[in-house]
Structure formats: C-alpha cells, structure tokens
Amino acid sequence: MRRTILCRKLTITILIVVSISLLIFACATRMKKTEEPTVENNEKLLQQMIEGGKLYDKWWIEVSGVEEPKTDHPLWSLQTTNKRTGSDTWRCNECHGWDFLGRDGAYGSGSHKTNFPGAYNVKHMSIKDIEAILLGSTNPNHNFSYVLDYDSIYKLALFLKEGLVNMRLYISYEDKRPFRSNPEHGKKQFEKECVKCHGAKGNQLNFGADSKPEYIGTIANDDPLEFVHKVRFGQPGTIMPALRIKLKLSEEEKKMPSGIQTGYTMDDVMDILEYARTLPQK
C-alpha cells in the first residue's frame, strides 16, 4: 500500500515537472516568434527606414499631398548665423547636418552653422522616445505633427534609430575624402547603377541652376556627407515625368534607388564617392 502511494506521488511529481517544462518551452518559443523584427530581417521595416532617410531631407517632396513650408521653422529664430529662409529651415539636415552631429560636426562652422545639437545620440533611444521628440516632448516648437502624419513621423524615427552612421570613421573632415576607398571598384558600381540617370560623366542631371550647375562631381567634392546620404537613401520625390520619358525610365526606376536596398556596404559607398570626385564639377 505504502509503495503504491509513493509510486503515485512520484508519478504526479514527474507529470508536474514535465508540464512545467513544456510550459516554459512553449513560452520561450512564443517569445522567440514574437521578437520585435529589425531592419536586418524585415523588408518592410528596411523600406520604411529608407523612406525615413529621405524625410530627413526635403520631406514635403517625399510625402504626397504635403505643401512646402513658406515661413521659417519656429526654432529658426534661436540662431543668427545661418541665413537661409523658408523651407530650407525645415530640413532636418539643415539643423543637424548630413553627419547628424549638428554643432559638433561639419555644420559646426561655415554658412550652415546654427549651433543646434546633433541627432546622432538619439539612436540609443527607443523609437517611441524618438517619436516623442518629433512630437514636441522636449520642445513644443519641435512638433512635426502639424506638417507630417504619424506614419511619416514613425519612418523618420525609425531612420534615426537604425540608419545613422558615424561619418567621422569614414571621411576626413579636413580634405573631404574617404579614409579608405577603391575608385576602380567605385567606377564599376557607378557604371552599373548610376549611369542611366546621371550619364557617363555624371552631368546628365543638373541639381543647381543653369548659371551655377551642380552635378554628382560637384556634390562629391563640395559636400561628400550629403553625397553619402543620397547614395545610401536616395533622392526625395520622383524624377519629373518628362525627364523620365527622355531617359526611358520605367516606373521602378523613376526614383533614385537606395544604396542600402541595392546592397551597398559603407565601403562600396566610399568607393563610389572617391570615383565621383573625378567627375566634372561644372
């Protein structure tokens, strides 16, 4: 009788242990399956981050139905060194720089100087906290919900969380050249991806005025940090329809492709930058 009771207790104990083990395993498996996806393993998030990178630039061109700002940004009056006005004052890069370092980076001096802080350190924050900053939590005059919908604010926050790179590791701020590069490899990449729109000499598209043209070679030499950003994330908006017809571009090709989506590493981008520096500037 006693042995029977012991056997029953042992059986019950074993069943309890097995049940708990199965429960723990099930919970662990479920948690693993519901882990928050990252841009490395989720194509949708990657695309949203890339779109956020374009919003860091002229967001009113990238977002359909949004009007270009005509007046200065509410925070612009806090500085007196940068003389730009209107929509330029609403571009994230104008305050925080193409290197995301603001007053501690390339825009710490020169005509772009504003003395505003950089945005690089927000990459260590949660997306929710970054969104809060974009919605004016730190300063009500930094509330972009008046001009952007929540979807766009999320994409911009995702870009600031996942897309920033320490540009001081790649480019010399003194001579504006990459520390390491292979221009021959850059030429091959350029001829493979860039020639159709920009031409063999990089001067088929003029980003400036006829009196003061601005080509790929111009940007690569004058502002390599902007060049890198455009190669990585693409150009906001679409190419004008007439130009698209002239260049015989398909619907897929109407936007400048993102180097990130193309699969470029930062080394690839540095190679393209160094080659682009050899192209005509005017």
Backbone torsions as a table, in degrees:
resi	resn	phi	psi	omega
1	MET	NA	-49.4	179.5
2	ARG	-60.5	-41.2	-179.5
3	ARG	-63.8	-39.0	179.9
4	THR	-63.5	-43.9	178.9
5	ILE	-62.0	-42.9	178.2
6	LEU	-61.7	-41.4	-179.9
7	CYS	-63.5	-40.7	178.9
8	ARG	-64.9	-42.4	178.3
9	LYS	-62.5	-41.2	179.4
10	LEU	-64.6	-42.2	179.5
11	THR	-62.8	-44.3	178.9
12	ILE	-62.0	-42.5	179.4
13	THR	-61.0	-44.7	179.8
14	ILE	-61.8	-43.6	-179.9
15	LEU	-62.6	-40.8	178.8
16	ILE	-63.6	-45.9	180.0
17	VAL	-61.3	-45.0	180.0
18	VAL	-62.8	-42.6	-179.4
19	SER	-62.8	-43.7	178.7
20	ILE	-63.6	-41.5	179.5
21	SER	-61.5	-44.5	179.5
22	LEU	-64.6	-37.7	179.0
23	LEU	-65.3	-43.6	178.5
24	ILE	-63.0	-43.0	179.9
25	PHE	-63.2	-42.5	-179.9
26	ALA	-63.4	-42.8	179.4
27	CYS	-64.2	-42.9	-180.0
28	ALA	-63.6	-42.0	179.2
29	THR	-64.4	-41.7	-179.9
30	ARG	-64.8	-42.4	179.2
31	MET	-63.0	-39.0	-179.2
32	LYS	-65.0	-39.0	-178.6
33	LYS	-70.7	-28.3	-176.4
34	THR	-102.2	17.2	175.9
35	GLU	-58.6	143.5	179.6
36	GLU	-63.3	124.8	-179.3
37	PRO	-67.1	157.3	178.5
38	THR	-120.4	169.3	-179.3
39	VAL	-65.5	-20.2	-179.9
40	GLU	-74.4	-28.1	-175.6
41	ASN	-120.4	13.3	-177.7
42	ASN	-138.6	111.3	-175.9
43	GLU	-62.9	-36.5	-179.4
44	LYS	-65.2	-44.7	178.7
45	LEU	-64.0	-38.8	178.9
46	LEU	-60.4	-45.5	179.7
47	GLN	-64.2	-39.9	178.7
48	GLN	-65.4	-37.3	177.6
49	MET	-64.9	-41.3	179.0
50	ILE	-62.8	-43.1	176.9
51	GLU	-62.9	-35.8	176.1
52	GLY	-63.6	-36.0	177.0
53	GLY	-63.0	-32.9	176.8
54	LYS	-75.2	-32.9	178.2
55	LEU	-66.9	-23.8	176.9
56	TYR	-65.0	-18.0	-179.0
57	ASP	-99.8	-127.3	-179.8
58	LYS	-85.1	85.2	-174.0
59	TRP	-65.4	-26.9	-178.5
60	TRP	-71.1	-17.7	174.6
61	ILE	-84.9	-33.3	-175.9
62	GLU	-78.4	-34.4	-175.9
63	VAL	-95.3	124.3	-178.3
64	SER	-67.2	136.1	175.4
65	GLY	82.8	4.4	-179.6
66	VAL	-99.2	133.5	-179.3
67	GLU	-85.9	146.2	176.4
68	GLU	-69.4	129.9	179.8
69	PRO	-61.9	141.1	-179.6
70	LYS	-103.0	-29.0	-178.9
71	THR	-100.3	170.8	179.2
72	ASP	-71.8	153.5	174.8
73	HIS	-62.5	144.4	-177.9
74	PRO	-55.4	-27.6	-178.6
75	LEU	-86.8	-9.8	-172.1
76	TRP	-63.7	-28.7	-177.9
77	SER	-70.6	-9.0	178.8
78	LEU	-77.3	-7.5	179.4
79	GLN	-128.7	159.1	-178.3
80	THR	-131.1	-0.9	-173.2
81	THR	-89.1	-31.0	179.3
82	ASN	-94.1	118.5	-171.9
83	LYS	-90.9	5.2	179.6
84	ARG	-68.2	155.4	-177.9
85	THR	-135.8	171.0	173.8
86	GLY	66.0	-138.2	-172.7
87	SER	-62.8	-29.2	178.5
88	ASP	-57.7	-31.1	-176.9
89	THR	-75.2	-9.7	179.7
90	TRP	-96.4	-7.0	179.7
91	ARG	-76.9	129.3	-179.3
92	CYS	-56.0	-39.6	-176.2
93	ASN	-65.8	-25.7	-177.9
94	GLU	-69.1	-30.2	177.2
95	CYS	-92.8	-41.5	-171.0
96	HIS	-103.2	-5.3	175.3
97	GLY	81.2	158.1	175.4
98	TRP	-72.6	-13.1	175.9
99	ASP	-100.7	1.9	175.3
100	PHE	68.3	13.1	-174.4
101	LEU	-103.7	-4.2	178.1
102	GLY	53.2	-129.2	-176.9
103	ARG	-65.2	-15.6	179.8
104	ASP	-95.4	5.4	-177.9
105	GLY	-122.3	-148.7	-176.1
106	ALA	-62.7	-29.4	179.8
107	TYR	-89.9	18.9	175.0
108	GLY	-77.2	-8.9	177.4
109	SER	-150.4	173.2	178.8
110	GLY	85.3	-170.5	-173.4
111	SER	-69.6	-17.6	-179.6
112	HIS	-90.9	-1.5	-175.6
113	LYS	-62.5	131.3	176.0
114	THR	-128.9	-19.1	-175.4
115	ASN	71.5	14.4	174.2
116	PHE	-79.8	149.1	-179.4
117	PRO	-70.0	164.4	178.2
118	GLY	-80.8	176.1	-179.9
119	ALA	-113.9	1.2	-171.6
120	TYR	-60.2	-40.3	-174.0
121	ASN	-70.9	-13.1	179.9
122	VAL	-71.0	-14.0	178.9
123	LYS	-62.6	-17.7	178.9
124	HIS	-88.3	-2.1	179.8
125	MET	-95.5	168.9	175.6
126	SER	-77.5	157.3	178.4
127	ILE	-60.1	-38.7	179.5
128	LYS	-60.1	-42.0	179.8
129	ASP	-70.3	-35.1	177.5
130	ILE	-67.1	-42.1	176.5
131	GLU	-57.9	-40.6	-179.2
132	ALA	-60.2	-40.4	178.2
133	ILE	-63.3	-42.5	179.5
134	LEU	-68.1	-19.0	178.1
135	LEU	-98.2	9.5	172.1
136	GLY	92.4	18.5	-177.8
137	SER	-65.0	-33.2	-179.8
138	THR	-91.8	-23.7	178.3
139	ASN	-159.9	120.1	-177.2
140	PRO	-59.9	-22.8	177.7
141	ASN	-78.7	-2.7	177.0
142	HIS	-103.3	20.3	-178.8
143	ASN	-85.7	107.5	-177.6
144	PHE	-89.8	2.4	179.7
145	SER	-68.9	-14.4	177.0
146	TYR	-73.6	-21.2	-176.1
147	VAL	-123.5	-16.8	-178.7
148	LEU	-126.6	145.5	175.9
149	ASP	-77.4	169.4	-175.3
150	TYR	-64.0	-35.9	-179.9
151	ASP	-59.1	-42.5	179.4
152	SER	-68.4	-39.4	178.6
153	ILE	-64.0	-39.1	176.9
154	TYR	-62.5	-44.7	-179.4
155	LYS	-62.5	-40.7	178.5
156	LEU	-64.7	-41.1	177.7
157	ALA	-64.9	-39.4	178.5
158	LEU	-63.5	-41.7	176.3
159	PHE	-61.0	-45.1	-179.2
160	LEU	-66.3	-27.9	178.5
161	LYS	-79.5	-42.5	-169.1
162	GLU	-112.9	-17.0	-170.1
163	GLY	-103.2	-6.5	-175.5
164	LEU	-78.2	144.7	179.9
165	VAL	-130.5	142.8	176.2
166	ASN	-76.7	97.5	-173.6
167	MET	-69.7	-19.2	178.2
168	ARG	-65.7	-17.7	178.1
169	LEU	-80.8	-12.5	-172.7
170	TYR	-118.9	-32.4	-173.7
171	ILE	-125.7	136.7	174.4
172	SER	-77.3	122.5	-179.4
173	TYR	-75.1	-14.3	-179.4
174	GLU	-78.9	-51.4	-178.1
175	ASP	-109.4	4.9	174.3
176	LYS	61.1	32.1	179.8
177	ARG	-121.6	152.9	176.9
178	PRO	-63.9	145.9	175.8
179	PHE	-67.3	-38.0	-179.3
180	ARG	-134.8	133.9	179.2
181	SER	-162.8	159.8	176.0
182	ASN	-129.5	89.6	-175.0
183	PRO	-60.4	-28.2	178.1
184	GLU	-65.7	-42.1	175.8
185	HIS	-67.0	-37.6	177.2
186	GLY	-61.5	-38.0	178.5
187	LYS	-63.6	-42.8	179.1
188	LYS	-62.6	-41.9	178.6
189	GLN	-65.3	-41.2	179.3
190	PHE	-62.3	-45.7	-179.0
191	GLU	-68.1	-26.2	-179.7
192	LYS	-79.8	-40.3	-171.1
193	GLU	-113.7	-28.8	-166.1
194	CYS	-104.6	-24.2	-171.8
195	VAL	-60.6	-38.1	-173.4
196	LYS	-57.9	-38.0	179.5
197	CYS	-92.4	-42.1	-171.1
198	HIS	-95.4	-11.2	-179.2
199	GLY	82.0	162.4	-175.9
200	ALA	-61.3	-30.6	-179.6
201	LYS	-99.3	3.3	177.7
202	GLY	73.0	14.8	-176.4
203	ASN	-118.7	21.7	178.8
204	GLN	-79.0	-26.6	175.5
205	LEU	-113.1	126.8	179.9
206	ASN	-105.3	116.9	-178.8
207	PHE	-89.3	-7.1	-179.9
208	GLY	-108.3	-153.9	178.1
209	ALA	-96.0	161.9	179.4
210	ASP	-60.2	-34.7	-179.6
211	SER	-75.6	-23.2	179.4
212	LYS	-140.7	77.1	-176.2
213	PRO	-64.4	152.8	179.3
214	GLU	-138.2	111.7	-177.4
215	TYR	-112.4	-176.4	177.8
216	ILE	-57.0	-44.5	-179.9
217	GLY	-62.9	-34.5	178.7
218	THR	-63.3	-50.2	-177.8
219	ILE	-66.1	-40.6	-178.6
220	ALA	-60.8	-32.9	-179.8
221	ASN	-88.8	-38.9	-175.3
222	ASP	-82.0	-41.4	-176.6
223	ASP	-142.5	74.5	-177.8
224	PRO	-60.8	-25.2	179.2
225	LEU	-67.7	-40.4	175.0
226	GLU	-65.7	-42.1	179.2
227	PHE	-56.1	-46.7	-179.3
228	VAL	-61.6	-43.3	-179.6
229	HIS	-61.8	-43.0	-178.5
230	LYS	-68.5	-36.8	177.6
231	VAL	-66.6	-40.6	-177.8
232	ARG	-71.6	-41.7	-171.8
233	PHE	-113.2	-13.0	-178.9
234	GLY	91.2	176.1	-177.9
235	GLN	-97.7	133.5	178.6
236	PRO	-57.4	145.9	175.5
237	GLY	77.3	-168.6	-177.2
238	THR	-117.7	160.9	173.7
239	ILE	-72.8	141.2	-178.9
240	MET	-56.5	142.1	-176.5
241	PRO	-53.2	-42.9	-178.7
242	ALA	-62.0	-41.5	179.5
243	LEU	-68.8	-34.6	179.3
244	ARG	-62.6	-39.8	178.7
245	ILE	-67.6	-43.8	-179.7
246	LYS	-58.9	-41.4	-178.3
247	LEU	-86.6	-3.0	179.4
248	LYS	58.1	46.7	-179.7
249	LEU	-88.7	143.6	175.6
250	SER	-80.9	173.3	178.3
251	GLU	-59.6	-37.9	-178.9
252	GLU	-69.2	-26.8	-175.3
253	GLU	-94.0	-0.6	-174.3
254	LYS	-67.5	-21.1	175.5
255	LYS	-105.8	145.2	174.5
256	MET	-61.2	123.9	-176.9
257	PRO	-66.9	150.1	176.4
258	SER	-82.7	130.2	177.8
259	GLY	-62.7	-30.1	178.5
260	ILE	-64.0	-44.3	179.7
261	GLN	-70.8	-30.9	177.5
262	THR	-68.6	-22.3	178.9
263	GLY	104.9	11.2	179.3
264	TYR	-65.8	134.6	167.6
265	THR	-87.3	171.4	176.6
266	MET	-63.7	-30.9	176.2
267	ASP	-64.7	-40.0	176.3
268	ASP	-60.4	-44.1	-179.0
269	VAL	-63.7	-39.3	178.1
270	MET	-65.9	-35.9	177.5
271	ASP	-64.4	-44.3	179.4
272	ILE	-65.3	-40.9	178.6
273	LEU	-59.5	-47.2	-177.6
274	GLU	-65.1	-38.0	177.0
275	TYR	-67.8	-41.6	-178.8
276	ALA	-61.0	-27.6	178.6
277	ARG	-64.5	-19.2	-179.9
278	THR	-89.0	-6.5	-177.4
279	LEU	-83.1	159.7	-178.4
280	PRO	-55.2	139.9	179.6
281	GLN	-101.9	-13.4	-179.5
282	LYS	-156.4	NA	NA
